[in-house]
């Protein structure tokens, strides 16, 4: 999916660390990409792509063009260098640089990670509960990253007996992970190295694990089994032939079962087997049926299943292990039209539902031995609440995380029997931050078809005392993913300078359940764009901001949103920030050799079908660039992006330069050493955030 990383980018930034510039008195013109017509015809429609040649990643000419764009970006933003440094120092000054996460219990140990002042990455540890002197360093990402411009951790699975750690690393940003195994008792790596691994699940013997590998389009499609020390080829246990589906393996919280799932954007299929290492067959829960999604948990002699077979917002059923099929399903929680069941966590004595109602998330806890059920109360108008680390099946307490636009990330344990919660850990905000100095609120905008669109806002108290203020409005609106209303240490720097931060929870996301997603995908995709425009118009009409004070930002599929609304209403926005933007939708969805394409037909449509082709063509940002004035823009990408290939924003910028009227700046910044999520080191990431914020602050006037 062009998904979670894109959202992370919206909350932060991507790109290269800013460097000092030497601006001359005579402005240098931007690089102009040459035109080389490349034509293709489908459904009687001939398209000419003059920048198709930029797809050749190995071409010296392409590399030179990207480097020229970076040099131009450096010249244009040179005047913000001091502001970038100031912002970076402010952000770092709010962070407890040397810190430890809340430990969580798994088996005989409790696990946690630490950060250290001046170090880019986490180090992972464990210890016996209550015995600090038993601490053991499991994985030091800083040591592993030495000499590398990028490093990301994928799988991280400890064997049931606690002796072995299976982990995977991506060293380029292309999201190709290599699996390794560490003997935690001996403190050494085993010879095992397996390429292109996505998910891992240990068998009960702690010497055998199951794993999935990617095909050439980065789709996890095979399940294999490996025994430590066995040098013979690993047997393929399952291969998913349908290119829409991605495969995963995982171990139940009970530890007794292994699950194998095949998932498309609309349909799922799950099988299970004993977690023993024997050659047992997988038993299907329910064979796939188009548009039927479900997931499965285990408790004692039954399965608990979250399913949308009776309604888009899901219900909860139970089924006996000996007869798991749909004929045996017995309802526990019925489908509700106004409540989306986003997740199910099952424990020995209780189960927990992650729900969403009226755009807000809730956590509901229910006990198996009684009719007791309770939503954990929340008293803020805008917030995020979601599961924490819950590894112990026999747990008495449920761990959840809570944060809001004004409250930093907080870890709680909720005692299911006493109905009490204990704060385990709250991330510190240094520098005198006081949440009482800021106001968060919800608004509702009205879309052209009358639909009410939720809007979340946060700003410093007093920011609106003198009338409309500068604003950063963000959005996403794809894959049914709700835009997170979480805390940001960095955002405080914008709020303290009088900016209002707003989130448009447009259709295509999941804020109001599955129907909200359905109303913003496929033939309804344009609702995402008109919703965003309606939110901007509402905020202007309500006196929060004005067009000359309004900046907008989106990443990945949110970058598609930025491109579409910039084409539709360039007069409405003063600054646009697009991060790894999915802007060449038509060409990408016509290339089934690319990662994600076939699987995403269910989100965007298959343009090999005429109706879908015409629909995508009508809103594709790259296709619809025209001769008109465009707002000031910052476009960012990464050379090793596997989600949105670098050439999409490169072509988009080249075409904008050839068509945009007026002299508003267009800055294109390419991180040459990262992927979809931008820089992997936390300090580099914060420098990138400072770069983005400096651009916005520099280009937004203080008054209309």
N, C-alpha and C positions, 0 to 999 in steps of 0.2 A: 504494500500500500504506500501511496505518496501521502503519509499520514503522520505518525507520532513525531518523527524527526522534524517534519515541517512545522508542527505545533511548537516544538521546543525552540525552533528558530524564531518563531513569532515572539516567544517570550524572551529570547536572547538575541543571538545574531550569528552569522557565519562570515567567513572571509579570512583575510590575512591581517597580521598585526600591522597597524599603521606605522609608517616610517616618515621621517621629516622630509619635507618637500622644499624645493628652491624655486618658488614662483617667480617668473620674470614679469616685467612690466607689460609685455605683449602677450595676451592670452594665446595659448597654443590650441590649434584646432583639434577636435577629437579624431581618432582613427576612423577612417571610412573603409568598410569592407568592400572589396570588389564584388561585382555582380557576375554570376555565371548561371544562366538560366538552366533549370532542370525541370522538365515537364513530365507530368503523369496524368493519365485520364482514367476516370472511374465514374460509372453511372452517367456517362455522357458529359461529364464536367472535367475540363482540362485545367489543372493547376500548374502554375509556374513558380518554382521556389528558387529564387535568385541566390540564396545563401546556403543551399544544400551542401556545398563543398566544405562548410565548417564542421561537418560531421567527422572528418578525417582526423582523428586524434593524434595520429603519428606524423602528420604533415608538418614540416618545419614552418610553412606559411601560416598554418592555423596557430601553432604555438607562438609565432611572432605576433600575430594579431592579438591574441589573448594578453600577451605581455605588454603590447602597446596600450591596450585598454587599461591594464593595471597602472601603467605609467600615467595615463591621462587621469585616472581616478585620483592618483596621488597628487597631481598638480591641482586639480579642481578642489580637493578637500584639504589642501595644504594649510589653508587659513584656519582650519579647525584643530590643528595639532595640539595647541595648548589646552583647548577645551576638552579634547579627547583625554589628555593626561589628567586634567582636573577631574573629569568624570570617572576615569579608571581609579584614581586614588580614592575618591569618595566611595565607590562601590566596594573596593577591597577593604576600606576602612570600616565598613559595616559588617564584615564577615569575620567570624571566629575562625581564623585560618588553620589553627591546630585544634582539631575537634575529633570527637568520637560519636558514632551513631548509637542508637539505642540497641543494646544486645538482644538477640532473640534466641530462644531455645530450640534446639534440634537434636534429639537423641541425648547423648551424654554431655554435650557441649552447648555453650552459647556462642553465637557468631556475631561479628560486628566489623566495621571498617573504620579506619582513621584517615584523617588528612593532616598534613604538616605544613607549617608556614614555608612558603617558597617552593613547595612541591606541587607539580601539576596534577598528579593522579592519586588515587586511593591506595591504601594498603589494607589487606584483608586478614583478619585474625580470628582466633577462637580461644576459649579457655573453659575450664570446668567451672560451673556456677559457684560463686562465692570464693574462688581461689585465684586471685590475680596473678600469683606466682606461676600458674600453669599456662600462662598466655603463650600462644604459638602463632608465629607469622606464617600464613598460608600462601599468600600471593602479594608481592610488592610490584604494583604496576609501574612505579617510578623506575625500578631497576630494569623491568622488562622493556620499558620505553627508551632506554638509553640508546642514542644514535638514531632514533626513529622520529620522523616528523609527525606521525600519527599512530595511535594505538587505542583500540576499543575492545572491551571484554564482552563476549557473547554468552555462551553457556557457563554455568558455575554450579556444579552438582557434586555434592559429597556423597560417597557411598554409604549404604545403611549402617555399616559397622564403623564408619567414621575414619577409615584408614586412607581412602583414596579421594582425590579431587579431580574430576573431569572438568576441564575449562577450555574455552576456545578464544582465539584472538584474531582480530582484523588489524593488519598493519598498513593498510593503504586508504581506508575509507570506502572501499568498493563493496563492503559487507560480504566478503568471502572469508569465512572463519576457519581456522585450522585448530582441530581438537588435539589436546595433549592431556596426559594423566600424570598427576603428582602423587607419589607415596608420601603421605603426610607424616608418617612415623619415622621414615628414613630421611625425609627432607630432600628427596631427589626426584627428578623427572624420569618417568619410564620411557622406553623407546617408542611407544605408540605416538604416531602423528597421522591424523586423518584429515583430508582436505574437504572443504565445502560443507562443513557440518552445521546444522541449524539447531536441532533439539537433541537432548540426551536424557535417558532414564536408566537408572541402575536396577538390576535384578537383585533379589534378596540375598544372593550369595556374596555380593560385594566384589565379585571378580568378573561379572558379566554385565555389559550394558548394551542397550539398544539405542540407535541413533538414526537421524535422517540426514540425507545429503541432497544437495542442489543439482538440478540439471543445468544445461547451458544458458537457460534464461533466469537462473537464480531461483527457480521454484523448487522447494523441497519436495521430492517426489518418490524417494525410496526409503524404506526402513530396513536397516541391517542390524546384525548382532555381532558383537565383538567380545572375545574372552581375553583377558590380560595375558600377555605373553604368547598368544597364539599368532603365528606368522602366516598361517594359511589365509587365503582370501575370505573375507567376511561374507556369510551367506545373505542374500537378499531375501527378506521375509515378505515384503510387500512392495509393489510398484503402482503408483497412481497414474493411470493412463490419460485421464481427463485433464487437459491443460488449465482448466479453470480452478482446479483444486490444489491446495497446498497441504502437505502431510506433517503431522507432529506426533511425538511420543512423549508421555509423561507418566509419572508414578502417582497413585492416589495418596491423599493425605493419610489414609489408614495404613499405607505401606503394603497392603496385601494384593493390590492389582496394578497392572500396567495397562495404560490406555493408548490406543492408536486412533488418531482422528484425521479425517480428510475434510477440508473446509474450503468452500468458495465464499464469495461475498454474500450469497443468499441461501446456501444449502450446506448441510453438514452430515457427517456419517461417522459414528464412533464404534470401535470394537474394543474388547478387553480380554485379558488373560491373567492367569496367576502371575505374581511377581517372582515366582521361583524361576530358576534358570533352565528348567527342563524344556523339551521341545513340545510345548503345548500349542494347540491351535488357538487362534483368536476367535472370540464369539461376538457376532454382530449384535448391537443393541437395537438399532432400527435402520434398515437399508435406506440409502439416500432417496429422497423425493424432492423434486424441484421446489424451492422456497420453504422447505422445512429445515429450520435450524434448531439444534439442541446441543447441550453439553451434559456431562455425566459426572457424578461423584459417588463414592462408595461409603457404606456404613453397614457393618455386620453382614447380614445375609441379604442385603438389598442395595439397589441403586437409587439415587435421587437424581432427577433429571429436570433440567430447565428446558422447556420446549415451547415453540410458537405454533404448535399444530392446531390450536383452537383460537388463536388471535395473535396479532403482530407483536404485542407487548409481553408475551411469554406467560406461562403458568409453571407450577412445580408439581411433578408427579413422582411416585415411587413405584418400583418394580422389583420383584424377586430376582436374585442372581440366577436362579435355575431357569427362569423364564422371563428374560428382559424385554421381549418384544412389545410393541404398542398394544397388543390385545390384553396385556397384563398391567397396563399403567393405571394407577389409582391416584386421583387428584388430592393434593395437599393444599395448594394455594391456587385459587382459580385465576383465570385471565381477568385483568381489569383494564378497561379502555383508557382510564386516566392515569394509570401507574405502569411505568416500564420496569420490568425486572431485568436489571443489567447484569447481575451476577449472583451466584449461589456458592456459599462456603459451608461445607458440612464437617461436623465434628462428632465425637462420640456421644455427647449429651445434648447438643444443640445445633441449629443451623442458622445461617445469617443470609439475609437477602440484601443486595445492593439495589435500591430502588431509585426511581426518578419520577417526580411529580411536579407539574407546573414549572418545569425547567430546573428544579432544584433536586440535588441528590439526598438520599436518606439511607440510613442503615437500620434494618429491622432484625431483631434477635428473637428466635423462638426456641423453646425447649421441647425435647421429644417426650418428656415424662409429664407434661402438663399442657394446658391450653395457653400458657403464658406467652405473650408476644409483646415486644416493645420497640418502638422507634427511639433511637438514641437522640435526645433533644438537642436542638441547635438554636441559638438566639441571634444570629447575624442574618442580614437580608441577602447577602451574597457570600457563598462559601464553597469549599470543596471538602468532601468526606469520602474516604475510600479505604480498602483493606490495607493493613500493614503486613508484616511478616508473621504468618500464622502456620508454623510447621508442625506443631504438636497436635495430633489427633485427640489426645485425652485432655486438652487444655481446659481449664476452668474459666479463663478470661479470653475475650476476643480483642485482638490488637487492631486498632484502626488509626488512620492518620487524618488530621484535620488541619486545614489552613483556609485563609480567605484573602481578599485583596488587601486587608490590613493586618491580619494575624499570621505570623510565620509558621512554617511547617511544624506540627506538633504531633507527637506519638502518644496515644492513650491505650490503656488496657481497661476494657469494660468487663467487670465481674458479672457473669450471666446469672448467678444465684442471688447476689446481694444488690444487683442493679446499681452498682457504683462504678465510677470510672476514676482512674488514676493517671495523672500526667507523668509519663515516663521520660520524655525528652522534648524540649522545644528548641528549635534552632535559634540561636541568639542573633540579635540585630544590634550591633555596636554603634557607638557614635551618638547616643542620646535619642534614638528613635522612640517615639511615643505614639502608639496606634490611635490614641484619642485625638491626635492632631489631624486626622484624616477622616473623610466621610465616604462610605460605600453605599450605593443605592441601586435599585432596579427601576427601569423604565420599560414601557411597552410602546413600540412604534407600530404603525399600521401600514401593511403592505398594500400595493395597488389592488389586490383582490380581497382586501378586508381582513386578512390574517394578522393577528397580533404577534409581533416579533419581540422577544425579550432582549433587553439591553442591560448590561452590567457596567457600572461606573465607579470610579474611585478618584478622589482629588483631595488636595490639602484644604482644610477649612479656611475659608476666606478667599479661595481662588476665584470664585465667581462674584465677589462683592462689587467689582467694578464693571460687571457686564460679561459678555462672551469672552472665553479664554482659549488659549491654544489647546489643541486636543490631538491625541493619537488614538485613532479608531482602528481596531483590529478585527479580523474575522477569518473563518475557515470554511465550514459548510460543506463537508464531503464525508463519505464513508460511514455516516451515522455516528460520527465521533463528536461528543459535546466539547465545546471549547472550555478548557479548564479555567476556573476562577481561583487561581492560586496566588501565593505571595511571591514577590520578587524583590530581593535586596537592591537590584539595579534600578528598578522602576521608581524607587523613592527619589532618585536624583531628578527624574522628570517631574514628579509631583511637587517636590520642593522648589522647582522653578515655575510653578503655577500652571503646569499642564494638567488637563483632565485626561484620564486614561479610560477608554470605553471599549467594550466587547459587544459586537453584534452577533447574537446567537441565531444566525440565519438558517433557513431550511436547507437540508442536505446534511446537517449535523444530527445529533441525537438528543438534543436538549428536551424535547417533548415526546420522546418515544420513537418507535419505529416509523410511525406515520410521518414524523417530522423529517426523517431521512428520505422516505419515499417521495415526499413532496419536493425534494431538491435533488433528484437524480434522474437519469435517463431522460424521458420526454419532459420532465418537470425541472430540468437543471437550471433554466433561466430564472426560476424563483430565487435561487441563491443570490443572484446578482441584483435583481430588483429589490429583494429584501434589504440588502446592504445599502443600496441607494436610499431606500425608504428610511432606514435607521439614521443615515447621515442627515437627511432632510428633517427628520424629527428632532434631532439634537440641535440643529441650526435654528429651527422654528421655536424650540423651547428655550433658547437663549444660552445654551452651553458653549457654543462656538459659532464660527462663521466660515464660509468657504475659504477665505484667505488665511484662516488660522487652523485649518484642518489638514492633518497628515493621516494617511492610512497605511496599514502594513499587513502583509500576509505572507506565509511561506508554503512552498510545495503546492498542494492543491489550493491553499490560500493564496498562492501567487497567481494561480489561474483566476481567482476572484479579483485580485488586483488588476490583472490585465484586462478582464472583461469590463469592469466598471470604469476603467480609464478610457476604454474605447467608447463606452456608452455615455458617460457624463464627465468628460475631462474638466468641465467648468466647476465641478462640485468640490474638487480636492486641490489643495495647494502643493502637497508633497506626497509621493507614493514610494513606499519601500517594498520591494518584491524580493523575497529570499528563496533561492533555488526554485524559481517559479515554473510550474507546469503550464507553459504557455503555447506550446506547439501541439495541441491536443490532437488535431486531425491527423497530422503526419505520424505522430507516435502511435496512435491507436490503429493505424493502418500497417504498422510494422510489427508483426507477431514474433519477430526474432528478438525483440527487446524484452528485458525483464518487466514483469507485471502486466504486459499488454493484454494477453488473452484472458487472464483472470479478472481484468478490470472491465471487460465488456459488460458485466452486470452492474457496473457503476455508471459508465458513460454511454454504453451502447457499442455495437459492432459496426463500424463504418463501412464494412464490406456489404452491409445491407443498406439500401438506398435511403430509407427514412432516417436511420441513425446517422448516415453520412451527412445528409442535409441539415439535420439538427445540430450536430457538432460543428459543422462548417459555419453555422449561423452565429455561434458565440466564440469560437476559437480565437484567443487573443492575437496570435501571430497572423492568422488569416485575415482578421478584420482591422488591422492597422490601416489608417486612412490619412489623407492630407488634412490635418487639423492641428490646432495647438494641443499639446499635452502638458500635464503638470511636471514640475521638477521631479526627477526620479533617481532612485538608487536601486540598482539591480545587482544581486549577489548570487554567485554560484560556486561550485567546487568541481575541479577537473575530474575527480574520481567518483563523482556521484553515480550510483547505480539505480537510484529511484527516478530522478529526473536528469537525463543526460545533459552534460554541460552545454551541448550545442543548442538546446532549446532556448535558454536565455541569451546565448551568444547570437543566434539568428534573430531573435526578437529585438535585441538592442540594435543590431545592424539595420534591420528594417525600419525601426523607429527613427534612427538617425537620418535615413533617406526620406522620411515622410513627415516627421513632426515639424510643424510650423512654429515660428517664434524662436526665442533664444533661451528657453528654460533649460537648465543643466540636466544632462543625462549621464549618470555615473555608473560604470560597470566594473565590478570588483570580482576577481576570480581567485579563489584559494587553490593554489596549484598542488597542495599536499593534503587534501582532505576529501571527504565524501559528503553525503546528504546532510549530515548533522554539523558540518563545519569543523572547526578545530576541535581536537579531542582533549587537549590540556585545559584545565579550568582557568588558568590565568590568561592563556591565549583567547579563550572564549570570552572572558570579561573585557579584554582589549577590543575584541570585535563588537561587543555590545556598546562599549564606549564610542566606537567609530560610528555605529548606526545612530546612537542618540545625539552625538555631536552634529551629524548631518541634519537630523530633524530640527534640532534647536537652532542651528545656523540658518536654516532655510525658512523657518516659520516666523513671520513677523510677530512682534509682541502685541500689536493692536491692529484691527482691521483698517 
